[in-house]
Amino acid sequence: MRAVPSSLDTTVVGEIDRRLSSVSEEHEVRIPRAIESGSRAWGFSSPDSDYDCRFLFIRPREQYLSLWPARDVIETPLDNTYDVNGWDLAKTVELAVKGNATAELH
């Protein structure tokens, strides 16, 4: 399922898609869900608002069995337009159980 509001610039959406694809390849993860989570998602963006993309990622099964687990977040470089970061499935579940609203949106 994919729902992209018509208010989002298609060029921006394409760049976010490219960044998510790059993260998926570079970190060898699947990204089943990504959302806009910043001011645009809450309906109070300003002309200088960036695009806040948060995503859920799932690593290959063998990585979850490692004695030395990888970081549970993937952060991409920030710039004036994009803020694209994700949480591992396990971290997302832990945060959702604690009532973190952003995790529940993931």
PyRosetta script that sets phi, psi and omega in degrees:
from pyrosetta import init, pose_from_sequence

init()
pose = pose_from_sequence("MRAVPSSLDTTVVGEIDRRLSSVSEEHEVRIPRAIESGSRAWGFSSPDSDYDCRFLFIRPREQYLSLWPARDVIETPLDNTYDVNGWDLAKTVELAVKGNATAELH")
pose.set_psi(1, 136.8)
pose.set_omega(1, 178.2)
pose.set_phi(2, -139.4)
pose.set_psi(2, 127.5)
pose.set_omega(2, 177.5)
pose.set_phi(3, -130.5)
pose.set_psi(3, 112.0)
pose.set_omega(3, 178.8)
pose.set_phi(4, -118.9)
pose.set_psi(4, 115.2)
pose.set_omega(4, 179.8)
pose.set_phi(5, -58.9)
pose.set_psi(5, 144.5)
pose.set_omega(5, 179.5)
pose.set_phi(6, -64.8)
pose.set_psi(6, -16.6)
pose.set_omega(6, 179.6)
pose.set_phi(7, -73.7)
pose.set_psi(7, -15.7)
pose.set_omega(7, 179.3)
pose.set_phi(8, -84.6)
pose.set_psi(8, 134.6)
pose.set_omega(8, 179.0)
pose.set_phi(9, -64.5)
pose.set_psi(9, 127.7)
pose.set_omega(9, -177.8)
pose.set_phi(10, -63.3)
pose.set_psi(10, -29.4)
pose.set_omega(10, 176.3)
pose.set_phi(11, -65.8)
pose.set_psi(11, -42.1)
pose.set_omega(11, 178.9)
pose.set_phi(12, -65.5)
pose.set_psi(12, -45.1)
pose.set_omega(12, 179.1)
pose.set_phi(13, -59.6)
pose.set_psi(13, -42.4)
pose.set_omega(13, 178.2)
pose.set_phi(14, -61.4)
pose.set_psi(14, -40.4)
pose.set_omega(14, 178.9)
pose.set_phi(15, -68.0)
pose.set_psi(15, -39.7)
pose.set_omega(15, 176.9)
pose.set_phi(16, -63.3)
pose.set_psi(16, -43.0)
pose.set_omega(16, 176.5)
pose.set_phi(17, -58.3)
pose.set_psi(17, -42.8)
pose.set_omega(17, 179.7)
pose.set_phi(18, -63.0)
pose.set_psi(18, -43.4)
pose.set_omega(18, 179.8)
pose.set_phi(19, -64.6)
pose.set_psi(19, -41.7)
pose.set_omega(19, 178.2)
pose.set_phi(20, -64.3)
pose.set_psi(20, -40.7)
pose.set_omega(20, 177.4)
pose.set_phi(21, -62.4)
pose.set_psi(21, -42.2)
pose.set_omega(21, 178.8)
pose.set_phi(22, -63.2)
pose.set_psi(22, -43.5)
pose.set_omega(22, 177.8)
pose.set_phi(23, -61.0)
pose.set_psi(23, -44.6)
pose.set_omega(23, -179.0)
pose.set_phi(24, -58.5)
pose.set_psi(24, -46.1)
pose.set_omega(24, 179.9)
pose.set_phi(25, -69.5)
pose.set_psi(25, -48.6)
pose.set_omega(25, -175.7)
pose.set_phi(26, -63.4)
pose.set_psi(26, -39.3)
pose.set_omega(26, -175.9)
pose.set_phi(27, -100.2)
pose.set_psi(27, -0.6)
pose.set_omega(27, 180.0)
pose.set_phi(28, 54.8)
pose.set_psi(28, 52.4)
pose.set_omega(28, 179.6)
pose.set_phi(29, -126.9)
pose.set_psi(29, 159.6)
pose.set_omega(29, 170.6)
pose.set_phi(30, -98.9)
pose.set_psi(30, 143.9)
pose.set_omega(30, 178.4)
pose.set_phi(31, -120.8)
pose.set_psi(31, 91.8)
pose.set_omega(31, -177.1)
pose.set_phi(32, -79.3)
pose.set_psi(32, -16.2)
pose.set_omega(32, -175.7)
pose.set_phi(33, -149.8)
pose.set_psi(33, 135.1)
pose.set_omega(33, 174.4)
pose.set_phi(34, -142.7)
pose.set_psi(34, 142.6)
pose.set_omega(34, -178.1)
pose.set_phi(35, -137.1)
pose.set_psi(35, 158.3)
pose.set_omega(35, 167.5)
pose.set_phi(36, -85.2)
pose.set_psi(36, 122.9)
pose.set_omega(36, -173.2)
pose.set_phi(37, -122.0)
pose.set_psi(37, 2.9)
pose.set_omega(37, -176.5)
pose.set_phi(38, -94.8)
pose.set_psi(38, -152.7)
pose.set_omega(38, -175.4)
pose.set_phi(39, -58.9)
pose.set_psi(39, -32.2)
pose.set_omega(39, 178.7)
pose.set_phi(40, -64.7)
pose.set_psi(40, -39.4)
pose.set_omega(40, 179.7)
pose.set_phi(41, -66.8)
pose.set_psi(41, -30.9)
pose.set_omega(41, -177.5)
pose.set_phi(42, -92.9)
pose.set_psi(42, -2.4)
pose.set_omega(42, 174.5)
pose.set_phi(43, 83.4)
pose.set_psi(43, 20.2)
pose.set_omega(43, 178.2)
pose.set_phi(44, -133.9)
pose.set_psi(44, 44.3)
pose.set_omega(44, 179.1)
pose.set_phi(45, -74.0)
pose.set_psi(45, 157.4)
pose.set_omega(45, 175.6)
pose.set_phi(46, -117.9)
pose.set_psi(46, 170.3)
pose.set_omega(46, -179.3)
pose.set_phi(47, -57.1)
pose.set_psi(47, -26.2)
pose.set_omega(47, -179.3)
pose.set_phi(48, -102.3)
pose.set_psi(48, 13.4)
pose.set_omega(48, 178.4)
pose.set_phi(49, -67.2)
pose.set_psi(49, 140.2)
pose.set_omega(49, 174.3)
pose.set_phi(50, -87.6)
pose.set_psi(50, 178.8)
pose.set_omega(50, 177.7)
pose.set_phi(51, -103.7)
pose.set_psi(51, 114.9)
pose.set_omega(51, -178.6)
pose.set_phi(52, -97.8)
pose.set_psi(52, 104.4)
pose.set_omega(52, 178.8)
pose.set_phi(53, -105.2)
pose.set_psi(53, 125.3)
pose.set_omega(53, 175.3)
pose.set_phi(54, -116.4)
pose.set_psi(54, 139.1)
pose.set_omega(54, -178.1)
pose.set_phi(55, -135.4)
pose.set_psi(55, 155.0)
pose.set_omega(55, 174.9)
pose.set_phi(56, -100.6)
pose.set_psi(56, 132.9)
pose.set_omega(56, 176.9)
pose.set_phi(57, -126.9)
pose.set_psi(57, 153.3)
pose.set_omega(57, -179.8)
pose.set_phi(58, -127.3)
pose.set_psi(58, 125.8)
pose.set_omega(58, 179.7)
pose.set_phi(59, -85.3)
pose.set_psi(59, 165.4)
pose.set_omega(59, 172.5)
pose.set_phi(60, -61.1)
pose.set_psi(60, 145.5)
pose.set_omega(60, -175.8)
pose.set_phi(61, -49.1)
pose.set_psi(61, -43.8)
pose.set_omega(61, -177.2)
pose.set_phi(62, -62.4)
pose.set_psi(62, -26.3)
pose.set_omega(62, 178.6)
pose.set_phi(63, -71.3)
pose.set_psi(63, -28.6)
pose.set_omega(63, 176.9)
pose.set_phi(64, -73.6)
pose.set_psi(64, -18.1)
pose.set_omega(64, -178.9)
pose.set_phi(65, -92.8)
pose.set_psi(65, -2.0)
pose.set_omega(65, -178.1)
pose.set_phi(66, -68.5)
pose.set_psi(66, 145.5)
pose.set_omega(66, 174.2)
pose.set_phi(67, -73.3)
pose.set_psi(67, -16.9)
pose.set_omega(67, 180.0)
pose.set_phi(68, -120.8)
pose.set_psi(68, 82.2)
pose.set_omega(68, -175.5)
pose.set_phi(69, -63.8)
pose.set_psi(69, 148.8)
pose.set_omega(69, 176.9)
pose.set_phi(70, -76.1)
pose.set_psi(70, 166.5)
pose.set_omega(70, 176.6)
pose.set_phi(71, -55.4)
pose.set_psi(71, 149.4)
pose.set_omega(71, -178.5)
pose.set_phi(72, -96.0)
pose.set_psi(72, 11.7)
pose.set_omega(72, 174.0)
pose.set_phi(73, -133.4)
pose.set_psi(73, 151.7)
pose.set_omega(73, 171.0)
pose.set_phi(74, -123.8)
pose.set_psi(74, 121.6)
pose.set_omega(74, -179.1)
pose.set_phi(75, -115.7)
pose.set_psi(75, 134.8)
pose.set_omega(75, 175.6)
pose.set_phi(76, -103.9)
pose.set_psi(76, 158.6)
pose.set_omega(76, -179.8)
pose.set_phi(77, -59.5)
pose.set_psi(77, 134.8)
pose.set_omega(77, 177.1)
pose.set_phi(78, -79.6)
pose.set_psi(78, 147.3)
pose.set_omega(78, 169.2)
pose.set_phi(79, -143.3)
pose.set_psi(79, -172.1)
pose.set_omega(79, -175.7)
pose.set_phi(80, -68.9)
pose.set_psi(80, -17.8)
pose.set_omega(80, -175.5)
pose.set_phi(81, -110.7)
pose.set_psi(81, -34.6)
pose.set_omega(81, -170.7)
pose.set_phi(82, -122.7)
pose.set_psi(82, 137.6)
pose.set_omega(82, 173.1)
pose.set_phi(83, -133.9)
pose.set_psi(83, 94.5)
pose.set_omega(83, -172.3)
pose.set_phi(84, -118.9)
pose.set_psi(84, 111.0)
pose.set_omega(84, -177.3)
pose.set_phi(85, -142.7)
pose.set_psi(85, 152.8)
pose.set_omega(85, -178.2)
pose.set_phi(86, -138.0)
pose.set_psi(86, 161.2)
pose.set_omega(86, 177.7)
pose.set_phi(87, -117.5)
pose.set_psi(87, 143.8)
pose.set_omega(87, 173.5)
pose.set_phi(88, -64.7)
pose.set_psi(88, 152.2)
pose.set_omega(88, 179.7)
pose.set_phi(89, -51.9)
pose.set_psi(89, -47.6)
pose.set_omega(89, -177.9)
pose.set_phi(90, -62.0)
pose.set_psi(90, -43.6)
pose.set_omega(90, 178.5)
pose.set_phi(91, -62.7)
pose.set_psi(91, -42.0)
pose.set_omega(91, -179.4)
pose.set_phi(92, -60.8)
pose.set_psi(92, -44.3)
pose.set_omega(92, 179.2)
pose.set_phi(93, -63.5)
pose.set_psi(93, -45.6)
pose.set_omega(93, 179.3)
pose.set_phi(94, -57.9)
pose.set_psi(94, -45.3)
pose.set_omega(94, -179.2)
pose.set_phi(95, -68.3)
pose.set_psi(95, -38.6)
pose.set_omega(95, 178.7)
pose.set_phi(96, -63.5)
pose.set_psi(96, -40.3)
pose.set_omega(96, 178.5)
pose.set_phi(97, -62.4)
pose.set_psi(97, -32.2)
pose.set_omega(97, 178.9)
pose.set_phi(98, -83.1)
pose.set_psi(98, 0.2)
pose.set_omega(98, 175.8)
pose.set_phi(99, 91.8)
pose.set_psi(99, 14.0)
pose.set_omega(99, 178.8)
pose.set_phi(100, -69.5)
pose.set_psi(100, 115.0)
pose.set_omega(100, -175.2)
pose.set_phi(101, -64.1)
pose.set_psi(101, -37.1)
pose.set_omega(101, 179.5)
pose.set_phi(102, -64.6)
pose.set_psi(102, -40.2)
pose.set_omega(102, 179.3)
pose.set_phi(103, -63.6)
pose.set_psi(103, -36.7)
pose.set_omega(103, -179.8)
pose.set_phi(104, -67.7)
pose.set_psi(104, -26.4)
pose.set_omega(104, 177.4)
pose.set_phi(105, -77.8)
pose.set_psi(105, -26.2)
pose.set_omega(105, -179.2)
pose.set_phi(106, -56.4)
pose.dump_pdb("model.pdb")
